[in-house]
């Protein structure tokens, strides 16, 4: 047998990646909140990388995390489709943008 052990799903278990993910979500969500299409004012609280990440994003699918957080700020976006780009202003359009952050 060539291996003594195999580790699967190390993300957050063996490696501490929560802070990296939370920072990427913060960058994405803060840009959404600041976008004029959100309809929000300057007094809208930014994404809190600790509290909001735990409440709305952690443990959810990317799409469900986007919906949950935006709903917490009163923003409703259509689901969209996998072909949507970031300019589509949809959950599917925003999802891939997280990967380009931080």
GIZIHU-V289886 format. One record per residue. N is the residue number from 1. RES is the residue in one letter. PSI is psi as a letter, one per 30 degrees, with the letter a starting at -180 (none if undefined). OMEGA is omega in radians with two decimals (NA if undefined). BURIAL is + if it has 16 or more other C-alpha atoms within 10 Angstrom, else -. Layout:
# GIZIHU-V289886
n:N res:RES psi:PSI omega:OMEGA burial:BURIAL
n:N res:RES psi:PSI omega:OMEGA burial:BURIAL
This chain:
# GIZIHU-V289886
n:1 res:X psi:k omega:-3.05 burial:-
n:2 res:X psi:f omega:-3.09 burial:-
n:3 res:X psi:k omega:3.05 burial:-
n:4 res:X psi:f omega:-3.12 burial:-
n:5 res:X psi:l omega:3.06 burial:-
n:6 res:X psi:k omega:3.13 burial:-
n:7 res:X psi:k omega:3.07 burial:-
n:8 res:X psi:l omega:3.06 burial:-
n:9 res:X psi:h omega:-3.14 burial:-
n:10 res:X psi:f omega:-3.08 burial:-
n:11 res:X psi:j omega:3.12 burial:-
n:12 res:X psi:f omega:3.13 burial:-
n:13 res:X psi:e omega:3.13 burial:-
n:14 res:X psi:e omega:3.13 burial:-
n:15 res:X psi:k omega:-3.12 burial:-
n:16 res:X psi:i omega:-3.08 burial:-
n:17 res:X psi:f omega:-3.09 burial:-
n:18 res:X psi:e omega:-3.10 burial:+
n:19 res:X psi:e omega:3.11 burial:-
n:20 res:X psi:e omega:3.11 burial:-
n:21 res:X psi:e omega:-3.12 burial:+
n:22 res:X psi:e omega:3.12 burial:+
n:23 res:X psi:e omega:3.11 burial:+
n:24 res:X psi:e omega:3.09 burial:+
n:25 res:X psi:e omega:3.14 burial:+
n:26 res:X psi:e omega:3.14 burial:+
n:27 res:X psi:e omega:-3.14 burial:+
n:28 res:X psi:e omega:-3.05 burial:+
n:29 res:X psi:e omega:3.10 burial:+
n:30 res:X psi:e omega:3.09 burial:+
n:31 res:X psi:e omega:3.09 burial:-
n:32 res:X psi:e omega:-3.12 burial:+
n:33 res:X psi:e omega:-3.13 burial:+
n:34 res:X psi:f omega:-3.11 burial:-
n:35 res:X psi:k omega:-3.11 burial:-
n:36 res:X psi:f omega:3.12 burial:-
n:37 res:X psi:f omega:-3.14 burial:-
n:38 res:X psi:f omega:-3.11 burial:+
n:39 res:X psi:g omega:-3.11 burial:-
n:40 res:X psi:l omega:3.11 burial:+
n:41 res:X psi:l omega:-3.12 burial:-
n:42 res:X psi:f omega:-3.12 burial:-
n:43 res:X psi:g omega:3.11 burial:-
n:44 res:X psi:k omega:3.14 burial:-
n:45 res:X psi:k omega:3.10 burial:-
n:46 res:X psi:l omega:3.07 burial:+
n:47 res:X psi:k omega:3.09 burial:+
n:48 res:X psi:j omega:-3.03 burial:+
n:49 res:X psi:f omega:3.08 burial:+
n:50 res:X psi:d omega:-3.04 burial:-
n:51 res:X psi:e omega:-3.09 burial:-
n:52 res:X psi:e omega:3.11 burial:+
n:53 res:X psi:e omega:-3.14 burial:+
n:54 res:X psi:e omega:-3.07 burial:-
n:55 res:X psi:e omega:-2.93 burial:-
n:56 res:X psi:f omega:-3.00 burial:+
n:57 res:X psi:e omega:-3.03 burial:+
n:58 res:X psi:k omega:3.09 burial:-
n:59 res:X psi:g omega:3.13 burial:-
n:60 res:X psi:l omega:3.00 burial:-
n:61 res:X psi:l omega:-3.14 burial:-
n:62 res:X psi:e omega:-3.10 burial:+
n:63 res:X psi:e omega:3.14 burial:+
n:64 res:X psi:e omega:3.09 burial:-
n:65 res:X psi:e omega:3.09 burial:+
n:66 res:X psi:e omega:-3.13 burial:+
n:67 res:X psi:e omega:-3.08 burial:+
n:68 res:X psi:e omega:-3.12 burial:+
n:69 res:X psi:e omega:-3.11 burial:+
n:70 res:X psi:e omega:3.07 burial:+
n:71 res:X psi:e omega:3.13 burial:-
n:72 res:X psi:f omega:3.12 burial:-
n:73 res:X psi:g omega:3.08 burial:-
n:74 res:X psi:g omega:-3.14 burial:-
n:75 res:X psi:k omega:3.07 burial:+
n:76 res:X psi:k omega:3.10 burial:-
n:77 res:X psi:k omega:3.04 burial:+
n:78 res:X psi:l omega:3.12 burial:-
n:79 res:X psi:e omega:-3.11 burial:-
n:80 res:X psi:a omega:-3.14 burial:-
n:81 res:X psi:l omega:-3.11 burial:-
n:82 res:X psi:f omega:3.14 burial:-
n:83 res:X psi:f omega:-3.11 burial:-
n:84 res:X psi:k omega:3.00 burial:+
n:85 res:X psi:l omega:-3.10 burial:+
n:86 res:X psi:f omega:3.13 burial:-
n:87 res:X psi:f omega:-3.13 burial:-
n:88 res:X psi:f omega:3.14 burial:-
n:89 res:X psi:h omega:3.12 burial:+
n:90 res:X psi:l omega:3.10 burial:+
n:91 res:X psi:e omega:3.14 burial:+
n:92 res:X psi:e omega:3.13 burial:+
n:93 res:X psi:e omega:-3.13 burial:+
n:94 res:X psi:e omega:-3.07 burial:+
n:95 res:X psi:e omega:-3.13 burial:+
n:96 res:X psi:f omega:-3.14 burial:+
n:97 res:X psi:f omega:3.12 burial:-
n:98 res:X psi:e omega:-3.11 burial:+
n:99 res:X psi:f omega:-3.13 burial:-
n:100 res:X psi:f omega:-3.09 burial:-
n:101 res:X psi:l omega:3.11 burial:-
n:102 res:X psi:none omega:NA burial:-
